[in-house]
Amino acid sequence: MLVRTIGNALPPRHDPTRAFQNLRFILQHEDLQDDEVGTHWVLNRLADSDVAQQFRDLLTEFGAAFTELPLELDVHAKAPFHVVLEDEGVDRVHHKNRKQDQWTKVQNTNAFYGSKNRYALGINVARNAMLDIARESGAKWLLPWDQACFVTREAWHQIKRDLDAAAPGHKYFVSFMDRLAEENDVIFSPGYKAHPWEEPQIIFRNDAVERFDEQLRYGQRDKAALLVRLQVPGPWDDWGWSTWERRRTYANMSKDVSGENKVLSTGYVLRLYSGLASGIEENTRAASFWREMRRAKGVVAELDKLEERVMVELLNYRPDKLLIYNEALLRQYSDQIHTELVSVLLADADRALHVLKPWTVMINGALDPERDPRIFANFYDHHEGDGILDDGEMFRNMAYNTTTLVLAWRLTNNTQYALQAASFLDTWCANPTSAMRATLQYADMSYQKLLTSKTGVTRGSAMGIRHTAVMPMLLDAIRLLNASWSSDSRAWVLPDELSGKITLWARALFDDLRSEYALDTFRSSSGLFGLLYDVQVAALAAFLDDPKTLRYTLGTMQGRLVAMLTHEEKLLIPTGVATKAYTLLTLAAWGAAVNFAQQFGLAEHLFQFDLTRTHREERVDVNGGLLCRFIGHSTTSFYYELAMRLLNVVLVAVVALIVIAGIVQAKTPDAALSAIDTGVNNDHRLLRIHKSTTHVDSVAAEERGLASLKAKLFKFQLKIAMPSIKKSLEEVVKSLLNCPRLVCDAGQHRSVSNFLPSDQVEKSEKSEKSEKMFSTWDIVRPRLWHPMSMLELSMMDTETMPQLSMSMRNVPGVNSDEEFFKDLPTTERQKETKAKEPETGNEQAFSSYSFSSSSVVDEEGRMVMSTRRRYEDSSGRLKAEHERELLGKRMKTVWNRKNTKDEGEHHTICSQGTADDFEKLWSQTAFGKAQQKKSKELKESGDEASKTSSSEKHQAVKQSQTAPTSKAA
């Protein structure tokens, strides 16, 4: 029985419409003329219900039998992200690796989605299902093949003969595949001949014991692994198999084949046309690499779509959904404005109303290299003096004040509070003359490092992310300000224009947090600051309607535990940091992280994430994993013990929330830990933890509603050890735990001269040179041509090419490149020209030819190619060609000069559009950017050499005027 699967299209690897076209082609034209063979189809977890119905209708139209493996979105939602790949023991999601090439990056990203891939795409699950269907039909031979496989009558007759004649020991056969590089109708042309070369399909006898490994995701040697175990030789033997993969293949060879009963090859199979450019389906290593890259990106894109559906369809995600506060509780408290809790809040809001002019970072002098006072910048180890607030303190106080005003407006419906809050947001986020530029690249700079810097410039540090730790709270305040509240038609509403500008500002900060600097500085931080980064990115993604980034960020946060904890599962404390203070801060950050994760269905993943005893592999522990034990090590409270005793892992979330409550009520770290350990916080009205049926939803809602009404995160000072870094750590603690000052004196400022020596200040140059660096003929000179060739070649990752099934093209010889050499004086043509000019003793004849061909795949998945040829000889003959290809467009530039007296000719040929259009596209590629940078360097070095040469010539002239002459012998 021939059973084939129909799966999800994965652009850019597949044309989304081709699967349907190819299925119709098979149903119409595949005629094996053999009544003994049955066919069946398996619809494999199709994500698009409309597409699935189209396939059902088409199969029904032709009377084709089929089985459907449905995609259940709630099951997919439970599949976790992975952070530790195979047996590496490293958090690869957040690990900084500057040398990571594009291939490795794409493959690692696919591995992060491994469990989701195995369910939603389930290639080997589908193959094993096809084996079961064929075996249950009573067939002797089972053919579980891929969906685009087409069998010609000729190929089938050969397969049938070999299977009928198979010896008893031969349980497996393979049929190699030929990929069609053009429309399917080509197989009907008289001159068509198949050239099967691709990874083969496997045939099983019904007593064969082997199955496909369901632990291998789609795109991870899912079929090749079985070929290895069946000892079928092929290019896969030269691939780079990881230790984990080898344990499942080479260390687990099949016992169902041995000796003379090796797997034989029979017939062939056609892989119908994918609809993509023909070059992608060619039998070349470069094309194979390109197919793998497109497939990997297509997989992630498809899985991301499903993640977005989970967020919207199952978890009711909306960008206006509150993350910190609970609107229902706010409505309840609007009827209790005379209570002490609300009275304190309103008093704070009234003080904020008296800030006549909102303060911003503009008040302080500029500290960044651009000398722009709108850029957030501060020193963590230097302060102007008491009463002077740096940019971080001002930002936090703005957030606290704004939130307080918004909450007061919600509780009283007094529009004065809303207007003042809007004024603060306008000044900080919208007004171009005062708004803070959304970047943290100069947050928490080192003053001491600046003083010793040779350039007079320094950047911020990982601690800088602490200043925006209040961002989730501020974003909730903006949501509350945007949302309708009162049924009164005259109720105040945030103007659309201001709301749009605030959103643009948040978007700019979000983009900055994903810049190269932020990824290297904040995201790669292994401790508390990395976790704070994740919480803020998640909060911004939720606000900006980016459910994909939100879910991925929350779904991979468990990786922080790998680098944050020792093998004994104790918190790694940075050198010189007060242990209790850092522990409390980390527990509080995990409390916020758990709160977010719980709201979006990912808390269970956090709680059950664990490592094996060797700390090399990731595993799931339903009784509580690494985070649960970390909380247990950090707090010996009866709450933790109760949660674990009840075997309700979700209750462990409450422990993190209790930690926050303990911090809020205590005055010192010792008091906070004591309160947690002895159960002083067992306020049943607030937490209701005594009930075994408590769910984190109600607990978190009440905790957010009550504690957050104060519009403050925490309320106590911490004592810091190690005087040498006291200032730095005090700032860390204050940013998260300090009681905020709600009113700021707008007259406070600092002077730039107090921080930066005037001779170290460098003015930034923002103008770009518009003139061309080199002339058209300068480009083909050796000093430019050869460095550019080497630059392009250096950008190719040649070390990984064998495992990527890709190698550089063979350098063509003179005879194989007739088009280029047809008008050049090559050796063969010189033989044809018998007349030779006499050589003189003073002349040395020479000729040189160089060839280079380079290609890279950029971040957008585009193949960028550059091919260079250059010939030059002693007569002055020069010919050069530079051919470039991008997005299917080609441009060839040709230089041709007959001799030294010839001015030469230069022309450009474009396959599509104009040369200027192509150059504009090319300038945005990796090659284009690198060439611009290299050109600038070469020009600068050339100018310097020119000055030196001129000076040397001048000196030589002066010496020649005084030096004696000598006679030639």
Order of alpha helices (4+ residues) and beta strands (2+ residues): beta-alpha-beta-alpha-beta-alpha-alpha-alpha-alpha-beta-beta-alpha-beta-beta-alpha-alpha-beta-beta-alpha-alpha-alpha-beta-alpha-alpha-beta-alpha-alpha-alpha-alpha-alpha-alpha-alpha-alpha-beta-beta-alpha-alpha-alpha-alpha-alpha-alpha-alpha-alpha-alpha-beta-beta-beta-beta-beta-alpha-alpha
